[in-house]
Amino acid sequence: MKTNSTPIDAVIAWVDGSDPKFNKKRMHHLNPKQKHSIPGADSTRFNSLNEVSYCVLSIFKFAPFIQNVFIVTDNQNPNVDQVVQQYFPERVSDLRIVDHKEIFEGYEYYLPTFNSICISNMLWRIKGLSNQFVYFNDDIFLVRPLNPSDWFQNNRPVLRGKWVFAPYERLLWDGIKSIFQTITLRQKAERTSSFQINQWNAALLHGFKFFYFRSGHTPLALDKKRIGDYFILNPELLEENIKHRFRKYTQFNTVALANHLEYISGNRNLASSQALYVQPKSRKKNYIDRKFEKFESDNEILFLCIQSLDLASISDQEKVFNNLNRILEVQI
């Protein structure tokens, strides 16, 4: 099972938002007057319906060449050992829980953090992590068999996404909205952080002014040494980015940073996302059915992202899990 010559690991960022200790810490660091307006502080960002178990099982089923799976948490345990023992007993020893304290060693002052950008900035510091690794959120799943070349070619990461124009319209609108909110609320309004803007901020660091490479919600291949070397050479940039406990408009996205570093160093391993994005909140009855029908009809789809499933109806949640059970040939 571990015959690939170049090791590839998987890293999954996970949190249990229902944990009273975690929520107590989160609320302690929120200003009560701003807890509903601070970007990235919404409880749905931290809620879990055990998607992580499906994520792990999908890796072992469809990417058996992955050597180790590291689950990064804040003093929590996803308790996936039992389900892995049931379906992939030979892989239990390949799982490891990594606490934030390990990757923030020397930067403990910035803990606890509730900011996925900060956490992803520090993944290269996982002890024992292979140089080639794939970064997952726990709501992303593999849905068809993969090869190492889907993520790494010629020992360079495959960059999944597309080149797009700089988000000037979004920047202008965010500025206008911020001014309006400041006037109406009579206090400085924090601009809402976005996946798009945080990626653009990373491109700016490398001198891109009119275009940037935007990745989507898909497992993302990364080179540990390239990221680590950059942050070792730019420690002040790293520290500035990880000091925000909740997402901030001015932060840069780690994967976008890595992708642009790869591109300017000559990496032309470009590919589409090959991901199906599902956001089932407040959808029509046949939304989930249509999404999975699209998956069945398109053999190019390798990845599935189901975002904010906790906000979907119970019936839609059941549909999602029934389909995942069918695809993965499990029963959870």
Secondary structure by P-SEA (a helix, b strand, c coil): cccccbbbbbbbbbbccccaaaaaaaaaacccccccccccccccccccccaaaaaaaaaaaccccccbbbbbbccccccaaaaaaaccccccccbbbbcccccccccccccccccaaaaaaccccccccccbbbbbcccbbbccccccccccccccccccbbbbccaaaaaaaaaaaaaaaaaaacccccccccaaaaaaaaaaaaccccbbbbbccccccccaaaaaaaaaacaaaaaaaaccccccccbbbaaaaaaaaaaaacccccccccbbbbbccccccaaaaaaaaaaaacccccbbbbcccccccaaaaaaaaaaaaaaacccc
